[in-house]
Amino acid sequence: MKILQNLRHALTLLKELPRRLDKLEQAVGNVQILLDRQTDSNAIYDHEFQVYSQSGEDGIIQFLLNHVVIANRSFVEFGVERYTESNTRFLLTHNNWSGLIIDGSRANIDFIKQDRLYWQQSLTAINAFIDKDNINELIAGNGFAGPIGLLSIDIDGNDYWVWQAIDCVDPAIVICEYNSLFGPARKVTIPYDKYFIRSKAHHSCVYYGASLAALTHLAQKKGYVLVGSNSRGNNVFFVKTEYAQAFQRLTPEQAYVRAQFRETRDVDGRLNFMNFEQIREVIKDLPLYDVETEQLIQVKDL
């Protein structure tokens, strides 16, 4: 049985090889871009590069670390899938941080634990379906509490509600996915549903998460300042207020980027490449919760 498992893992790695080589080529290109750029800008998107991140988050994080004092070089990230593409893998391998990662798929966690990265680095990988009631126990119960360097939230659903609940760690930097379909101004999120799954909530797979303004509203309550989003329009970055003097303080409207990626699906689960306005029309009657007025509205009310 062990031999069969090892063979399956080896086959999976072979299938991953072309994509990883593409990543390496892209990383080399990113280094060249950085050398050509050599900017003193404190706009975070000017410092993007990609090695393991979905887009330019690796570079943004490295830029932030130049201005933020990290007492505890550790991170917590959840919604990592196989951890081949993540916001913290570069921190783990390049900066030698330690971390906790959580994913709802047992197969994904098994894959991570068979990767040589798992024994080469100080990494804890946990399989769990996260909700606002279990998140603190999952983090603290696995040895992470108090000050940490970075928290990354990307669960395609209850992101706002889960971050609101977290009080066992005190990260210097927070990254959270936002849904640009909800616009730059209204402070809205999906209503809380403990069992929310993006693909089951609506066939389009684009009804999830919270607006950038809602996340900023929460961040301010927790003592953080909005310093920008990535150029792709799906991740927003916050730093603790005591480090904010090194960055441009932005409003949600200033930081907002309207995403260009087209990930909507039809009722049969096939990509249909709708544009922004078409997507909004498809989900217009779905409910949203305004965290400022504490009222339910619909997407079409934005």
N, C-alpha and C positions, 0 to 999 in steps of 0.2 A: 504493500500500500504506500509506504514512504517513497519507494522508487517511482511509483506511478505519479505521486504528487510532485516529485522533483522534475519528472519529465514534462508534466503539464506546465509547471512554472517556467521551465526552460523554453518550451514552445511559445508561451505567452511573451517572454522576453524577446525572443526572436521576432515575433510579430511586431513588438514595440520598437525594434531597432531602427527601421527607416524613419519613424517619427522622431526618435531621439537624435538621429543624425541630422535631421532637419533642424531640430532645436539647437544643436551645436553650431551648425552653419549660421543660424539666425543670431546666436550669441556672439559669434565672431563679428558679424555685421554690426551688432549693437555696440560692441567695443569701438569699432571704427567710427560709428556715429558720435559716440561720446568724445573721442579724440578730436574729431572735426569740430564738435560743438564748443567745448571748453567754455561754458557760459557761467557767469556769476549770478544768473537769475535765481531768485528765490521762489519762482513759480514752479510748483512740483512737477508739472507735466514736461517741463524743459529738461528733466533729468531722467526720463524714462529709459529703461532698457529691459530686455526680456531674456531670461535664461530658463527658469522654471515657471515663471508666472504666466497667467493667461494673456496679459499684454505687458504694459510697462511697469508693473508694480515692483519688480525686483530693483529697478533703478531708483524709483521713488523712495522705497524703504531705505536704501543706502544713503540717499540724500538726507532723509529725515534723521538718520542715525548720526550724521555729522553735526547735528545741532541739538540733539536730545540726549541728556545724561541717562544712561541705562545702568541702574544699580544691579539688577538681576537679569542676566542675559538669557532669558527664557521666553517662550511664546506658547500661546494656545490658539489652535486653529481648528474650526470644525466645518464640515462639508468639503472634505478633501478628495473624495473618490479614491483613486489609486495612488494619490500623492505624487504622480508624475508631473502634474501641473498644479502649482499651489503658490500662495504668497509667502510661505515660510521655508520652503526647501532650500533656497539660496542662503538664508540665514543659518540653516543647519549645517550646510556643507562648506560655505565660504567663511562665515563668521564664527563657526563652531559653537552655536547656541544649542541649548537643549529645549525640548518642547513636548507638548501633548497635542495629539491630533485625534479627532473623533469623526467617524462616519457611520451612517445608518446601514451600510451594506457589510455583511459578514465576509462576502467574497473579496471586497475591496481591502478590508483589514487583513485578511489572510494573505493577499498579494503583497501588501506592504511588509508584513512580517517575514516574508520569504525573500524580500529584496535585501541585498548585502548592506544597503544603507542602514538597515535596522540594527545590525550589530556593530556597524562602523561608527554610528553616531548615538548620542544620548536622546533617544526618541521613544515616547510611549504612544501606542496606537490602540484606541478603544473602539469597539463596535457598540453603538447605542443610537436609538432614535431620540433626538433631543427635543425637550419641551421646556417651558419656563419653570416647571416645578422640579425637574431633575438636573438642570444644568449645573447648579452650584455643587451638588453632590458628586456629579461626574468629574468636575474639575478638581475640587478640593480632595475628593476621595482618591485621586491619583497623584497626590503630592504637590499640587500647584495651588498656592495661596499667597495673598499679600502682593507686594510689588512684582510685576513682571514687565518685560520689555514691550511685548506686542500681543494684541488680541485681534484675530481675524475671523470675521463672521460671514458665512456664505452658505445658507441652508435653503435658499430658494423658497422662502415661505415666511415663517414667524420670526424673521431676523430682528425686527424692532422689539417684539415682546420678549425674546430671549435675552437680548442685550439689556433691556430694562430690568430683567430679573437678576442679572449677574452682579454679585457683590462680594464674592470670595477672592477675587483678584483685582489688582489695581494697576492696569496697564499704562505705560507711558504713551503708547501709540495704539490707536484703534482703527482698523480697516473694516468697512462694512459694505456689502453689496447694496446698491439702490436700484430701483426700477424707474428708468427715465420716462416710461410711458405715463407716469403719474405727474409729470411736469415739475417745474422748479419752485413753485410757490406754496401749494397747499400741503399741510402737514398731515399726510394720510398714510395708512398702512392697511393691509388686509385685516379683517377682523380676526381675532385670535381663535384658532382651531387647533387643539392639541394634536390632532391626527392629520394635519394639513400635509398633502402631497401635491406638488405643483402639477404633475401630469394628470392627476385625478380631479383637481379643482376646476379645470376647464381644458377642453381639448386643445386650445391654442398654445398652452404651456407658457403663456406670458403674463398670466395673472398670479402675482406672487409679491412678497416683499413689501417695501415701504418707499416713500418718496425721499429724496435727498433732504427736503425741508423737515420732514418728520424726524429723521435720524439726527439732524442738526439740533432740533428742539430737544431731543433726548440727551444729546451730547453736552449741551450747555448745562442741563440739570446735573449731569455727572461731573462737570468741571473740565470740559474739553472745548477746544477751539477748532473750527473748521479751517483746514489749510488747503483744501483742493480735492479734485477728483482726477481720475486718470483720463487720458484722451479718448478712450474707448466709450466712456459714459456708462460705466457699471460699478465702479468702486469709488468710495469716498473715504478721505483720510482725516483723522482728528488727532491732535496732540494735547497733552495736559496743559492747562492754562499757564503754568509756570515756565513752559518752554516756548510760548507763542510769540515772544518778541523777535525770534529769528525768522518768522514766516509772515507772509501776507495773510491777514485775517480776512476771510471771505464770507459773503452772504451766500445763502443757497442759490440765489439767482446768478451770482458771479461764478460759482463753482460748477453749476449745472452744465452737463454736456448731453446733448440729445443723441442717444445711441443710434448708430447706423446699421448695426448688425440685424439680420432678419431671421429670427429663429422660430417664427410662428408655424404652427402645424394645422392641417385641416382635420376634419372629423375622423379621417382614416389614419392619422398620425404621420402624414407626409409633410415635409417642408413645403410651404406655399409662397414664401418670399414676399410677403406683404410689406408695404411701406408703413411709416409711422401712423399716418392718418387712418389707413385701412385697419391696422391693428387696433387702434383706439375704438373704432366703430364696432369691431367684433366683440370687445369686452365692455361696451358702454353701459350695460345694465347690471354689471357685477358690483357688489357692495364694497365700500371702503369705509374705514373708521377714521374720522378726523380727530387727532389726538389733542388738538387745541380746544375745539368746541365740544368734544366727547359726543359727537353725533355721527350716525351712519349717513353716508351719501352714496352716490353711484359714480362710476368712472366718468360718465357723461356730464357730471356736474363740475368737473375740474376746469 
